């Protein structure tokens, strides 16, 4: 997040964070980000966290756990630093709750930034405030969000997306990544790294990094031949993984492997090899200082020119631009 995106003074004291609770909310959408903000307070931040429900009554989460509320929405301050809208597995119920949608809209208009976690994008989108903006949600829900709110540009892959004063994230634990990015924006990378270490989480997951790896993106398979090939490729992307060599290693013909792999994963073996090498290259680019030729050699792509072609074909961006865009505090 750029400082110009949201006008927040990192020395604000305190910075009000309001979590809007409602029946059916997913507890991890609440607990993950809030624990990040609370941890930041131990290292010098000043986030004042308030759990609010529409009436001030306790709510029952989707897990059946009861969550206490500190206040009702009418008791909240006129100006809010960060509004956090968690999601619910039953997003249809959340958008049908007119009181909830109205509260989200009112509180968002009083907040300097509005954050949604996972399916929290649905009640936020229902307010109309995301129209014309980019937004993220859990990858399983992206098509539903896009279909219901066509004025919203849904990013189905990113961990979180910042568009002006709105920050929307993917599912569950991505809310922690989002909260860490907000802490880093408000108080700098050194404090954010302390929070990441305190929570025992990674610091280097930029918002537009993909929600899923190439193994997760492929259809799940229990077929021993396909799993063997996947394991061979991911164990060492640097090797010369031709169709013939992969087939020989699996003990089948190249033609049979091609048909089997496509049926089981939805992709060809060559596509899987390319995406695995791309994923490895992305990690090297954002986590170190290797040259493009070194990255290409270490991932089996071959040359820097081949690496550029791979990035352009799969991501529409150059390796150098990817490194510049997604370089994080881990590599500083």
N, C-alpha and C positions, 0 to 999 in steps of 0.2 A: 504494500500500500504506500502511495506517495503522500507526503505531507500536504500536498495541495488538494488531495481528494477530500479531506475532512478538516475543518478548521478546529483543531483541538490542541490546546496548549498542554504540553506534557507536564507542566507544573501546576495544572489545576488541582485544587485541594479543597474538598474531595471531588472525585469524578463519579457521579451517580450512575450505577449500572442497575437497570431494572429488568428483572426476568419476569415475563408474563406467563403465569401458570394457568392451566385449565385442565379439566378432567380428560384423561386419556393421553396426557403428555408422556413422551418417552424420557425416562429419568436421566439417561446418559446424555441426552441433548442439553439437559440442565446442568448436571453435575460436572461434566467435562470442562466446558468453558468457565464455569464459576470457580472451579478449583484452580484453574490457571490464573484468574484474576486475584483470587484469595492468596495464592502463592506469591504473586507479584507484590502484594502488600507487605509480605515478610521481607522483601528486598528493597523497600523504599517507595513503592507506588502507593496511591491513595484512592483505591476504588471502594466506593461505598455501595455495597450490594444489597438490593431489596428484592425479595420475592413477593410479587403481587399477583393476586387473582382478581377477577372482575368484582366480586363482593367483599374480598378480604377473607373468605372462608378457605379452609384447607381443600386441597384437590386430591384426587386418586389417580395415580399414574397408570399407564397401560399395563404395567407389571402387577398392579394391585397395591403397590406401596402408597402410603399416604404421605403427602408433601405439605408441610405447613406454609402458610402465607404470612408475610409480615404486615401486609397492608392491602387495601382495596385500591382500585385504580383512581378513585376519587381522592385518595389520601396522598397521592404522589406529588412531587414538586412540579412546578409549572415548566421548568426546563430540566431535561434529562440528558445526561452525557451519552449513554449507550442503552438502547432498548434491545433486549435479546428475546427473540420469538422462537422458542423450541418447537419441535415437530411432534406429530402424533402418528402412530401407525394407521389410524383411521382418519386420513386426511379429509375424506368426504364429510365426516362429522364436523371437523374444524371449520371448513369453509361454509357449512350450513349454519353455523353458530353466529347469528347476526350480531349478538352482543360482543363476541370475541373479535370479529372482524372490525366492528366499530371501534373497539378499544385499541386494536393494533393501529388503526388509522390515526386515531386521536393522539396516541402516545408517540407514534412515529413522527407526526408533525411537530411535536414538542421536543424531539430528540435530535442531537447533533449527528448521530449516526444510528442506523437501524440494522440489526444483525438477525438473520434467520438461520436456524440450524436444521439441516435435513428437510423434513416435510413442513417445517415452519415457513417455507417459501410459499406454501399454498394459502394460508390465511393472509400472509403479506401481499401476495399477488391479488387476492380477492379484494383488497382495498383499492386497487388500480394504481398504486404508487410505483409498481414495477413496470408499468406499461412503457414501452420504448427503451427498456433497460435490459442488460444481460443479467442472468441469474443462474445459480447452481442449485441442485438438490441431489438427493440420492440417485444414483444412476438407474435404479429400478423404477423410479418415479418420474424420470425426466420426460418421457413421452406423454405421461398423464398431465404434467404441468403445462407442456407445450400445447396439448390439445385443448385443455380447459381455458388457458389464458394465451391465446395466439399473439397478443400484443407484446408478450414477454419473449425475449430471445434467450432460450434455454440452452445452457452449456452443460451437456450431458457428461462431460469427462472431468472437468476441473474439480479440485478439492474445494476451492472457494473462489468467488468472483467479487471484485470490488467495482461498483459503478456509482461514482459520486459518493453520496452519504449512505448508500446501501451496500451491505456486505452479506452475501448469501453463501452457504456452505453445503457440501455434500453430506453424506450420512454419518451419524453418530460420532466416531472418533475424529472425523474431519473438523468437528467443532473445536477440538483442542488446538489443531493447527491454526484455525482461524483466530482463536483467542491469543495464541502466541504471537501471531502477526500483528494483532492490535496492540499487545503489550510492547512489542518491538517498535511499532510506530509511535506510541505514546512516550516511551521511556528509553528507547535505544536498544541495540542488539546485546549489549553486555547484560543488562537486567533480564532480557528475554532468555538469554542462554542460561542464566541462573534458574529461571522458572522451569525451563526444559529439563535441566539436570535434576531439579527438585521433583518433578513429576515423572522422571525417567522416561522421557519421550524424545523423539528426534526433533532437532531444530530446523532441519534442512528440507522441509516439504513446502515448496512455494505453492501459492494458490492455484496457478494454472497447471501445476503438475497433474498428471492423470490420476484418477481415482483408483485405477486398477492396473495390474501388471499384465504382461502378455499371457501368462498362464491363467490368470483370472478372466481375461477377456475371451479366451477360447471357451467353447462349450465344454463342460466337465466330461471326463471320460474315464472309464475303468478298464478300457481295453489295454491289455498288457503290452502289445506291440507299440501302440501310440504313446503310452506312458514312457516306455523305454526310449523312444526317439526324443520325446520332450525332455526327458532327464539328461540324455546325452548332449542335446543342444544347449540347454541352460547351464549344465555343469561347466562347459567350456565353449562359449560362442566363438572363440578365436580359431577353432579347428576348421578345416575345409569340409564343411557339411554339405556335400552334394547329395542329390536324391539317391544316386547309386551307393554312396558310402553309408548313408543313413539306412537304406534298405538292407544292405549287406550286414550292418550291425544288428539289425532287428531280425535277420533271417528270413526276409521276404523279398519278393521281386519289387523293383521300382514302381511298376504299374500298380501292383496290389497296394503298396504303401500309399501311393497318391490317392487312390480311391478310398482306402480305409481312413486316412488322415482327414480327408475332406468330409467324409460322412460323420466322423467322430467329433471333429473340432469346428467345422465350418470354414476351415482354411486349408490351403495347400502346405506341404512341408516347407517349401521355399518361403512362403509368407511368414511362417512361424520363425524360421531362421532369421529373416530380415528384421522382424519385430523384436526378437530377442537381442539381436545385435544393436538395434536402435536403443532399446531400453538400457543396455549396458553402456552404450556411448553417452546417453543422457546423464547417467550417474557419474561417469568420468568427467564430463564437461562441467557439471555443477559442483563436483566435489574435489576438484584438483586443478592443477595448472598444466596438464599434459597438452602438447601441441595437437593440432588436428591430425597430423600424420601419425603421431603416437597413439591417439585414440583409435584411429582407423586400424592400425596394426594390432593393438591390444584386443580389439573386438572382432577381428576377422573380416572387417569390411574391405580392407586392402589399402586403399589410398585415400588421401584427403579429398580428392575429387569424387571418388565413389561415396565417401561419407556425405559430401554435399548433396549428391544426387539422392541418396537415401533419405536424408532429412527433408529435402524439397518435396520428394514424392509422398512421404508419409505424414509430414507435419507442415509442409508449406513454409518452411523457415530454414535459414542456414544454420549450421552448427555454431558459428560464432555468435549469431543473433540469439540462439537458444541459450548459450552460455551467459551472455550479457543479461538476458531477460530473467533467467532463473537462478543466477548466482545468489547465494544466501550468506547469512552470517557464518555458516560453517566454514566457508572458504575464505573468510576475512582474517 
